[in-house]
Amino acid sequence: MKILSLKVSDTLDHRLTSVASSRKSTKSEVIREALAAFLDHAGKGQDGSALILAKDLAGSIAGPADLSVNPAHLKQFGRPLRRKRTGVR
């Protein structure tokens, strides 16, 4: 078994000591279990593009399909919105 040293904050050390004590285990064993669990799940996040992750929302709003390629929609981009004047002051 390899030896690994690490630095932890006082708060984390107190929490680790508490968990190890309640499990009647050592801090090293708790850290090994936590690290193994972390590594088992690392990289197993949600796969796919933003469209796949939001597929239930795609198409739920009416309007042009893609504003990024239509120059007419970009004409006022970055400029303050002009509000239409009404006859009431």
C-alpha positions as CSV (number, residue, x, y, z in Angstrom):
1,M,0.0,0.0,0.0
2,K,1.3,3.4,-0.9
3,I,1.6,6.3,1.6
4,L,0.0,9.6,0.7
5,S,0.2,12.8,2.7
6,L,-2.3,15.6,2.5
7,K,-3.2,18.8,4.3
8,V,-6.7,19.5,5.5
9,S,-8.2,22.4,7.4
10,D,-9.0,22.1,11.1
11,T,-12.7,22.0,10.3
12,L,-12.3,19.1,7.9
13,D,-10.0,17.3,10.3
14,H,-12.7,17.6,13.1
15,R,-15.3,16.3,10.7
16,L,-13.1,13.4,9.6
17,T,-12.3,12.5,13.2
18,S,-16.0,12.6,14.1
19,V,-16.9,10.3,11.2
20,A,-14.1,7.9,11.9
21,S,-15.0,7.7,15.5
22,S,-18.7,7.1,14.8
23,R,-17.7,4.2,12.4
24,K,-15.1,2.9,14.8
25,S,-12.6,3.2,12.0
26,T,-9.5,5.1,11.2
27,K,-9.3,8.4,9.4
28,S,-7.2,6.7,6.7
29,E,-10.0,4.2,6.1
30,V,-12.6,6.9,5.8
31,I,-10.4,8.8,3.4
32,R,-9.8,5.7,1.3
33,E,-13.5,4.9,1.1
34,A,-14.4,8.5,0.2
35,L,-11.7,8.8,-2.4
36,A,-12.7,5.5,-4.0
37,A,-16.4,6.6,-4.1
38,F,-15.3,9.9,-5.6
39,L,-13.2,8.3,-8.3
40,D,-15.9,5.8,-9.1
41,H,-18.3,8.7,-10.0
42,A,-15.7,11.1,-11.5
43,G,-16.3,11.7,-15.2
44,K,-19.7,10.1,-15.0
45,G,-21.6,13.4,-15.1
46,Q,-24.4,14.1,-17.5
47,D,-23.4,13.2,-21.0
48,G,-24.6,15.0,-24.1
49,S,-25.0,18.4,-25.5
50,A,-27.0,21.2,-24.0
51,L,-29.8,20.4,-26.5
52,I,-29.9,16.8,-25.3
53,L,-29.9,17.8,-21.6
54,A,-32.8,20.3,-22.3
55,K,-34.7,18.2,-24.8
56,D,-37.9,18.6,-22.9
57,L,-37.6,22.4,-23.2
58,A,-36.5,22.5,-26.9
59,G,-39.2,23.9,-29.1
60,S,-41.4,25.1,-26.3
61,I,-41.1,28.7,-27.3
62,A,-42.6,30.2,-30.5
63,G,-40.3,32.2,-32.7
64,P,-37.5,31.9,-35.2
65,A,-35.5,28.7,-35.1
66,D,-32.1,30.3,-34.8
67,L,-31.5,34.0,-34.2
68,S,-27.8,33.7,-34.5
69,V,-27.8,33.4,-38.3
70,N,-30.5,35.9,-39.2
71,P,-29.0,39.4,-39.8
72,A,-32.4,41.0,-39.3
73,H,-32.5,39.8,-35.7
74,L,-28.9,41.1,-35.1
75,K,-29.5,44.6,-36.4
76,Q,-30.2,46.1,-32.9
77,F,-27.9,43.7,-31.0
78,G,-26.0,45.5,-28.3
79,R,-28.0,48.7,-28.5
80,P,-30.4,49.9,-25.9
81,L,-34.0,49.0,-26.6
82,R,-36.2,51.8,-28.0
83,R,-39.6,52.0,-26.5
84,K,-42.5,53.0,-28.7
85,R,-44.0,56.3,-27.6
86,T,-47.6,56.3,-26.7
87,G,-50.0,59.3,-26.9
88,V,-50.3,59.3,-23.1
89,R,-47.8,61.2,-21.0
